[in-house]
Amino acid sequence: MELILWRHADAEDGAPGAPDEARRLTPKGRRQAKRVAAWLKQQLPAAARVLASPAQRAQETAQALTRRFKVSRQVGTAADPESILKAAGWPAGGGTVVIVGHQPTLGQAAALALTGHPAEWSVKKGAIWWLESRGESDVVVRAVIAPEMV
């Protein structure tokens, strides 16, 4: 199985009193999402599944890649690293899954997938961590890409 953890791109600051989930991408964030999505489109198999947080900024990031994604609270702003991996079917699920979500949970999920323990790892805005499971304890990092690298 392959798992791509994609942090939403740069988002606007929240307005006072406005819900966090309503924050949208900035123009910079739209450019970041478009660049990373263009790179991903060249790499992903056609059958890749995409799960996005209910937050507007995550859905806008996912839309740069495809209009065919599923919104899942399991990968939302209140998610924990275990729910991220469970939503993806990690490590034994088949195929390729892209999770579009948030910090610090994505960094914690990457640490959990790679070491068996959640840790405070940082995932830059708009960046991806691409992991491959080759069995219960054999995990390979295929790529770590920031938007300015593509």
N, C-alpha and C positions, 0 to 999 in steps of 0.2 A: 504494500500500500504506500501511496505517496500523500503527504500532507503538506499543504502550503498555508502558512500562517501569515496573513496580510493585514497589517495595521492600517486602519483608515488613514487617508491622506490628511493634510493640514486642514483644520477646521476653524471656523470663526469662534471667538470667545462667546460664551453664553450671555444673553441679555439678562439683567437682574430680574429674577422671578420667573424666567422662561425655563421650561423643562430642558434638562441636559440632552435628552434624546432628540430634540428639535434642532440642534446645532447643525449647520450646513457646511459644506466645503468652501474654502476660500478660493479665489482664482488660482492661487499657487497650488492649493490642494487638487483642484480639477486638472491642472497640468501634471502634477505628480501621478495622479490616478491614471490618466491617459497614457503617460510614458510607461508605467509599470504594466498596465493592461496590454499595451502593444507588444511588449516583450513576452508576457505570459501567453498571449494568443499564439505566438510562434512556438512555444514549448509544450503547451498543454494538449493532452489527448482530447478528442472531440467529446468523449463521454465523461469528462471531469464534472464533478458536482460542486456547486458553489453555495455555501451557507453564509448569510450575512446577519449581523446584529440588527435588531429593530431600529437602532439609532439612525437618523437621517444621514449623517456623515458616512456611516459604514455602507448604507444602501447606495449612496451616490458613488462611493468608491467601487463597489461591486458592479454598478451599472456601466462603468467604463470598460469592464471586461465582457459583460453579457447582460441581457435583459432576463435571462432564464436563471434566476437564483432563488433560493428559498430563504425566507426570513425565519430566524430561530432565536428564541429567548435564551436557549442553551449557550449561545455565543455572544449574548448581549452585555450591556454595561455591568450587570450584577453577576455575571458568570464567574465560576471558579475554574482553575486549570483542568480539574478532572472532568467537568461538564464539557469543556471545549474538546478534549480528546474523545470523550464518549460520543458527542454529537458527530464527530468525524468517523467513528468506528475504529479508532486507533487502538492497537497496532495491527489487528488481524483483519480489518475490513479490506475490501478489495478496491481497486481503482485509485483514482486521484480525487482528493477533496481539497477545496480552497475554502478557508475560513476567513471571513473579513470581520475583524473585531477590534479590540481595544487593549491598551496598556492599563495596568500592569499584567493583565491576565494572559495575553499572548506570550509575553516573555516567560511567565511562570509555566505556561503549557509547553513551551519549547524546552525549558529546563527539565520538566517532568518527563517529557518524551525521551530526552537524551540521557538523563542521569537517573531517572526513577524518583527524583525529589524536586518539588517546585522550588524555584529560587528567583530572586529579583533580577532577571535578565532584561535588558532594555531592547525594545524593537522600535526603531526610528519611525516617525510618521511616514506613511506611504510605503514602507519597506516590507519585504517578504523574507521569511525563513522557509526553505523547502527541505523537508525531511522525507526519508524513505525508510520504511520498515522492511527488513529482510528476515523477519522472525521475531519472536518474543523479546530477545535481548540484543539484536543486531540492528542498529539504527545508523543511517548514513546521512550526513548533511550534504545535500546536493547543491544548494546555493543559499547565499545570504545576499540580497540585492537591495540597495537603497535607490530611491527614485533618480538621484543625480548620476547613478552609475549606468543607466540605460538610455 
